[in-house]
Amino acid sequence: MGEATCALPSAHPLTWDRGGGGARRRPDGLISELKLAVPWGHIAAKAWGSHQSPPVLCLHGWLDNANSFDRIIPLLPKDFYYVAMDFGGHGLSSHYSPGFPYDHQNFVSEVRRVAAALKWNRFSLLGHSFGGTVGGMFSCIFPEMVDKLVLLESSPFILESNELENMLTYKRRAIEHMLQVEASEKPSHVVSPEEMLQGFLKNNSHVGDECAKLLLQRGTTQVATVFIYACVLRRVLVAARGSFVVAHGLLSCRMWTLSCGLLLNRDRRITRPEYYFNFISRERFVHSIRKLQARVLLIKATQGYYDVRRENDANMELVLFVTNSLRSILKERFQYVQVPGNHYVHMNQPQHMAGVISSFLLSKERIRAQL
C-alpha cells in the first residue's frame, strides 16, 4: 500500500523547521532548545546566548508560547542568557496530567522548577501579559531570587475590583470545563493552515499576520487530514448456465494522503484566562509588592489592554492604582514607560521597547538579596 508524502508546500506561510535539541547557533542568536523534566512530563524552552551570562527568564502570555520573544530578544544586549519557556499545556510543553487543574499558582511553581533545573539562584524575569502576572507573583513569593522584573503590558497581580461578582462563577466554569473535556471523546479539531491562521487572527486582533505565523509555528502540530483509497477493478466475462454475466475482480488497493492540516498543541482544558487568575484585593496588592526586592520596569502600550475584562479597557483607574502603588513603595526601583503600539507591540514593533529594556537590564544598580 503506497502513501504520498504529507508536507506543506515550501512557500506556505506556516511551514517551519521545528529543530531538535542540539546546540547550534542561528542568525537570530538562538543556540538551543531545552526540555526540562517535571513530574507530569517536561517543560520546553529555547535559549539565546551563553549559559555563563546573567540569566533572564522570559514568560509568555495566555495561550501564546516561547516564540513570543523571537523578535525582541535579538534586539536585546548579548550580555545575557535568555531562556523563553512554554508554560505547561502551551507550545511544546507537556500537558498537565488528567485531573490536575491549571491554576495561576501552578504556573508560578513552574518558574521555580525551571530555576531549579537550570541551577539559578538569582535571575531576572521578562513577562508579557499573563506571563508578567506569573513573574510578579513569583517575585513576591521568592523575592531573594529576582534581580529585575520587566512587565510588558502587564501587572504584578490582577486586581479583583471589577470581578467580585464573577469570581465564584469563574471557578465553577473552570471546573465544569475541565470535567467536560476530560469526559469527552471528541477528537481535537484539525484544520487547514490557512483556516488556522485566519481563526487565530480573528481571536487575536492585536497580532499581525507575521507574528501570528510565528506563534503558530510552535503552537501547532502538522498532521495528515485526508486519506483516499483507490482500488483497481477488472471487468471479467464469466459464463453462467449458457449466458455471459459481468463480474468484477479486485486487483489492488492504494492509499494517498492528499493534504495536511494543523492541530493546536495547547491543552483543551485551558480556556478563558479569567477562569485561572488569582484575583486579589488592593490591600493584598499593596502588602504583596512590599515584599519585592527586584527593580521593576513596567512598559505600557498606548493602544494596549487596561483590564483583563476587555469591555473595561476604557477604564484606566486600575492601571493608575498599580503604577502609583509601585512608584510609592519601590521609589527609585520602579520605572514606568509608555510606548506606541498595541498589546503585542513586543512582537509587532519590538524596536519600540528594545532600547528601554536594554538600558534597564544593563543598569548596574542592584539590590542585595535578603532572606
C-alpha positions as CSV (number, residue, x, y, z in Angstrom):
1,M,0.0,0.0,0.0
2,G,1.5,3.3,-1.1
3,E,1.4,6.6,0.7
4,A,2.0,10.1,-0.7
5,T,4.2,12.5,1.3
6,C,2.4,14.7,3.8
7,A,4.1,18.0,3.5
8,L,3.1,21.6,3.2
9,P,4.4,23.5,0.1
10,S,7.7,25.1,0.9
11,A,6.3,28.5,0.3
12,H,3.4,28.0,2.7
13,P,3.3,30.7,5.4
14,L,3.0,28.1,8.2
15,T,5.9,25.9,7.0
16,W,8.8,25.8,9.6
17,D,11.8,24.0,10.9
18,R,10.9,22.7,14.3
19,G,14.5,21.9,15.1
20,G,16.0,19.5,17.6
21,G,17.6,19.7,20.9
22,G,21.2,20.1,19.8
23,A,23.2,23.3,20.5
24,R,23.6,25.1,17.2
25,R,23.6,28.9,16.7
26,R,21.3,30.5,14.3
27,P,21.4,34.0,12.8
28,D,19.0,35.3,15.4
29,G,21.3,34.0,18.2
30,L,19.2,31.0,19.3
31,I,21.6,28.4,20.4
32,S,19.5,25.6,21.8
33,E,16.1,24.0,22.5
34,L,15.6,22.7,26.1
35,K,13.5,20.0,27.6
36,L,13.4,20.2,31.4
37,A,11.9,17.2,33.3
38,V,8.9,17.8,35.5
39,P,6.6,15.2,37.3
40,W,4.0,15.4,34.5
41,G,6.4,15.3,31.6
42,H,8.6,18.2,30.5
43,I,8.8,21.9,30.2
44,A,10.0,23.1,26.8
45,A,12.1,26.2,26.4
46,K,14.5,27.9,24.0
47,A,17.7,29.7,24.8
48,W,19.8,32.5,23.4
49,G,23.4,33.4,24.4
50,S,25.9,31.8,26.7
51,H,24.7,30.0,29.8
52,Q,27.5,31.6,31.7
53,S,26.0,35.0,31.3
54,P,23.4,36.5,33.8
55,P,20.1,34.7,33.2
56,V,16.8,36.2,32.1
57,L,13.7,34.0,32.1
58,C,11.0,35.0,29.6
59,L,7.4,34.3,30.3
60,H,4.8,34.4,27.5
61,G,1.1,35.5,27.6
62,W,-2.0,33.4,27.8
63,L,-2.3,30.8,25.1
64,D,0.9,32.0,23.5
65,N,4.3,30.3,23.6
66,A,8.1,30.9,23.7
67,N,8.1,32.2,20.2
68,S,6.5,35.3,21.6
69,F,10.1,36.5,22.3
70,D,11.7,35.6,18.9
71,R,11.6,39.2,17.6
72,I,12.5,41.1,20.7
73,I,15.4,39.0,22.1
74,P,17.7,39.5,19.1
75,L,17.4,43.3,19.8
76,L,18.5,43.0,23.4
77,P,22.0,43.0,24.8
78,K,24.1,39.9,24.1
79,D,25.5,40.1,27.7
80,F,22.7,37.9,29.0
81,Y,21.4,34.3,28.8
82,Y,17.8,34.4,27.7
83,V,15.6,31.4,28.3
84,A,11.9,31.5,27.0
85,M,9.8,28.7,28.4
86,D,6.5,27.3,27.3
87,F,4.1,27.1,30.3
88,G,2.6,23.7,30.9
89,G,-0.2,22.9,28.3
90,H,1.2,25.5,25.9
91,G,3.7,25.4,23.0
92,L,5.8,22.3,23.1
93,S,5.5,21.6,26.9
94,S,3.7,18.6,28.3
95,H,0.0,18.9,29.2
96,Y,-0.8,18.6,32.9
97,S,-1.9,15.1,34.0
98,P,-5.6,14.3,33.9
99,G,-7.4,15.6,37.0
100,F,-4.6,18.1,37.7
101,P,-6.1,21.6,37.2
102,Y,-4.4,24.6,35.6
103,D,-4.1,27.4,38.1
104,H,-2.2,30.7,38.4
105,Q,-0.2,29.4,41.3
106,N,0.8,26.2,39.4
107,F,2.3,28.4,36.6
108,V,4.3,30.2,39.3
109,S,5.6,26.9,40.6
110,E,6.7,26.1,37.1
111,V,9.0,29.1,37.2
112,R,10.6,27.7,40.4
113,R,11.0,24.3,38.8
114,V,12.8,25.8,35.8
115,A,15.1,27.8,38.0
116,A,15.9,24.7,40.0
117,A,16.5,22.7,36.8
118,L,18.9,25.4,35.4
119,K,20.5,25.8,38.9
120,W,19.7,29.5,39.0
121,N,19.8,31.2,42.4
122,R,19.1,34.7,41.2
123,F,17.9,35.9,37.8
124,S,15.8,38.5,36.0
125,L,12.2,38.0,34.7
126,L,10.7,39.3,31.4
127,G,7.0,38.7,31.2
128,H,4.3,39.6,28.7
129,S,0.7,39.9,29.8
130,F,-0.2,36.8,31.8
131,G,3.5,35.9,32.0
132,G,4.1,39.2,33.8
133,T,1.5,38.4,36.4
134,V,3.2,35.0,36.9
135,G,6.5,36.7,37.2
136,G,5.1,39.3,39.6
137,M,3.7,36.7,41.9
138,F,6.9,34.7,41.8
139,S,9.0,37.8,42.6
140,C,6.9,38.5,45.7
141,I,6.9,34.8,46.9
142,F,10.7,34.4,46.2
143,P,11.9,38.0,46.4
144,E,15.5,37.0,47.0
145,M,15.7,35.2,43.7
146,V,14.7,38.0,41.4
147,D,17.1,40.8,40.4
148,K,15.0,42.6,37.8
149,L,11.4,42.3,36.7
150,V,10.2,43.6,33.3
151,L,6.5,43.7,32.8
152,L,5.3,44.1,29.2
153,E,1.6,45.1,29.1
154,S,1.1,43.5,32.5
155,S,0.9,43.9,36.2
156,P,2.4,42.0,39.1
157,F,-1.1,40.8,40.1
158,I,-4.6,41.0,38.8
159,L,-6.9,43.2,41.0
160,E,-10.4,42.0,41.9
161,S,-12.0,45.4,41.8
162,N,-14.2,44.7,38.7
163,E,-14.5,40.9,39.4
164,L,-16.1,40.5,42.9
165,E,-19.4,39.3,41.5
166,N,-17.8,37.0,39.0
167,M,-15.0,35.2,40.8
168,L,-17.1,32.2,42.1
169,T,-18.7,31.9,38.6
170,Y,-15.2,31.8,37.0
171,K,-14.1,29.0,39.4
172,R,-17.2,27.0,38.7
173,R,-16.8,27.3,34.9
174,A,-13.2,26.3,35.1
175,I,-14.1,23.1,37.0
176,E,-17.0,22.3,34.7
177,H,-15.0,22.8,31.6
178,M,-12.1,20.6,32.8
179,L,-14.5,17.8,33.6
180,Q,-16.3,18.2,30.3
181,V,-13.1,18.0,28.3
182,E,-11.8,15.0,30.3
183,A,-15.0,13.1,29.7
184,S,-15.3,14.0,26.0
185,E,-14.1,11.5,23.4
186,K,-14.4,14.1,20.7
187,P,-11.1,14.3,18.8
188,S,-9.1,17.5,18.5
189,H,-10.1,19.7,15.7
190,V,-7.8,19.6,12.6
191,V,-8.0,22.5,10.1
192,S,-6.1,23.7,7.1
193,P,-3.1,26.0,7.7
194,E,-5.0,29.0,6.2
195,E,-8.1,28.3,8.3
196,M,-5.9,28.0,11.4
197,L,-4.2,31.3,10.6
198,Q,-7.5,33.2,10.0
199,G,-9.0,31.8,13.1
200,F,-6.0,32.9,15.2
201,L,-6.2,36.4,13.7
202,K,-9.9,36.6,14.4
203,N,-9.4,35.8,18.0
204,N,-6.3,37.9,18.4
205,S,-6.9,41.3,16.8
206,H,-3.7,42.8,18.2
207,V,-1.5,40.3,16.4
208,G,-0.2,40.9,12.9
209,D,0.0,38.2,10.2
210,E,3.7,37.5,10.6
211,C,3.6,37.3,14.4
212,A,0.6,35.0,14.2
213,K,2.5,32.7,11.9
214,L,5.4,32.8,14.4
215,L,3.2,31.8,17.3
216,L,1.5,29.1,15.3
217,Q,4.9,27.6,14.4
218,R,5.4,26.5,17.9
219,G,1.7,26.3,18.9
220,T,0.6,23.7,16.3
221,T,1.4,20.2,15.0
222,Q,1.2,19.2,11.4
223,V,-1.0,16.1,10.8
224,A,-2.4,14.3,7.8
225,T,-6.1,15.1,7.2
226,V,-7.4,13.4,4.1
227,F,-6.9,9.8,3.0
228,I,-8.1,8.4,-0.3
229,Y,-8.2,4.7,-1.0
230,A,-8.2,3.9,-4.8
231,C,-8.9,0.4,-5.9
232,V,-8.2,-1.0,-9.4
233,L,-11.1,-3.1,-10.7
234,R,-11.1,-5.5,-13.7
235,R,-14.2,-6.5,-15.6
236,V,-14.4,-10.2,-16.4
237,L,-16.9,-12.0,-18.6
238,V,-18.0,-15.2,-16.9
239,A,-20.1,-18.0,-18.5
240,A,-23.1,-18.9,-16.3
241,R,-25.5,-21.5,-17.5
242,G,-25.3,-20.7,-21.2
243,S,-25.1,-16.9,-20.9
244,F,-22.5,-14.4,-20.0
245,V,-22.5,-12.1,-17.0
246,V,-20.1,-9.4,-15.9
247,A,-18.1,-9.9,-12.7
248,H,-15.6,-7.5,-11.1
249,G,-12.3,-8.7,-9.8
250,L,-10.3,-6.6,-7.3
251,L,-6.7,-6.4,-8.3
252,S,-5.1,-3.9,-5.8
253,C,-5.7,-1.0,-3.5
254,R,-3.6,2.0,-2.8
255,M,-3.8,4.9,-0.3
256,W,-2.8,8.5,-0.8
257,T,-2.7,11.4,1.6
258,L,-4.0,14.5,-0.3
259,S,-3.5,17.2,2.3
260,C,-2.1,18.1,5.7
261,G,-3.7,20.1,8.5
262,L,-2.8,21.7,11.7
263,L,-3.7,20.8,15.3
264,L,-3.4,23.1,18.2
265,N,-0.8,22.0,20.7
266,R,-2.4,23.6,23.8
267,D,-4.4,21.6,26.3
268,R,-8.1,21.9,25.5
269,R,-8.7,22.2,29.3
270,I,-7.3,25.7,29.1
271,T,-9.9,28.3,28.1
272,R,-10.5,31.9,29.2
273,P,-7.8,33.5,31.3
274,E,-10.1,34.9,34.0
275,Y,-11.1,31.3,34.9
276,Y,-7.5,30.7,36.2
277,F,-6.3,34.0,37.6
278,N,-5.8,34.6,41.3
279,F,-7.6,38.0,41.7
280,I,-6.5,39.9,44.8
281,S,-7.8,43.0,46.7
282,R,-6.0,46.4,46.6
283,E,-4.9,45.8,50.2
284,R,-3.3,42.5,49.3
285,F,-1.7,44.0,46.3
286,V,0.0,46.7,48.4
287,H,1.0,44.2,51.0
288,S,2.5,41.8,48.4
289,I,4.5,44.3,46.4
290,R,6.2,45.5,49.6
291,K,7.9,42.1,49.6
292,L,9.6,42.9,46.2
293,Q,13.4,43.2,46.3
294,A,13.7,43.4,42.5
295,R,13.9,46.6,40.4
296,V,10.7,46.8,38.2
297,L,10.2,48.1,34.7
298,L,6.6,48.4,33.6
299,I,6.1,49.1,29.8
300,K,2.6,50.0,28.7
301,A,1.4,50.3,25.1
302,T,-0.7,53.3,24.2
303,Q,-3.3,51.1,22.4
304,G,-2.8,48.1,24.8
305,Y,-5.2,46.4,27.2
306,Y,-6.1,48.1,30.5
307,D,-8.1,45.3,32.1
308,V,-8.5,41.5,31.9
309,R,-12.1,42.1,31.0
310,R,-11.8,43.6,27.5
311,E,-15.1,45.6,27.8
312,N,-13.5,47.5,30.7
313,D,-10.5,48.6,28.7
314,A,-11.6,52.3,28.7
315,N,-11.2,52.4,32.5
316,M,-7.6,53.3,33.3
317,E,-8.2,53.6,37.0
318,L,-6.8,50.2,37.9
319,V,-3.6,50.9,35.9
320,L,-3.2,54.2,37.6
321,F,-3.6,52.5,41.0
322,V,-1.0,49.8,40.1
323,T,1.6,52.3,38.8
324,N,1.1,54.8,41.7
325,S,1.4,52.0,44.2
326,L,4.6,50.6,42.7
327,R,6.1,54.1,42.4
328,S,5.2,54.9,46.0
329,I,6.5,51.7,47.5
330,L,9.5,50.9,45.3
331,K,10.5,54.6,44.7
332,E,13.7,54.7,42.5
333,R,13.4,50.9,41.9
334,F,10.4,51.4,39.7
335,Q,10.3,52.7,36.2
336,Y,7.2,53.3,34.0
337,V,7.4,53.8,30.3
338,Q,4.7,54.1,27.6
339,V,5.4,53.1,24.0
340,P,3.4,53.4,20.8
341,G,1.7,50.2,19.8
342,N,-0.9,47.6,21.0
343,H,-0.9,44.6,23.3
344,Y,1.6,42.7,21.1
345,V,4.0,45.6,20.5
346,H,6.9,43.4,21.7
347,M,6.2,41.3,18.6
348,N,4.8,43.7,16.1
349,Q,7.2,46.6,16.7
350,P,9.9,45.3,19.1
351,Q,12.1,48.2,18.3
352,H,9.7,50.5,20.2
353,M,10.7,48.9,23.5
354,A,14.1,47.2,22.9
355,G,16.1,50.2,23.9
356,V,14.3,50.8,27.2
357,I,14.5,47.1,28.2
358,S,18.2,47.0,27.2
359,S,19.1,50.0,29.3
360,F,17.2,48.6,32.3
361,L,18.9,45.2,32.1
362,L,22.3,46.8,31.7
363,S,21.9,49.2,34.6
364,K,24.3,48.4,37.4
365,E,22.1,49.3,40.4
366,R,21.5,46.1,42.2
367,I,19.6,45.4,45.4
368,R,21.3,42.9,47.7
369,A,19.2,39.8,48.1
370,Q,17.6,39.5,51.6
371,L,16.2,36.3,53.1
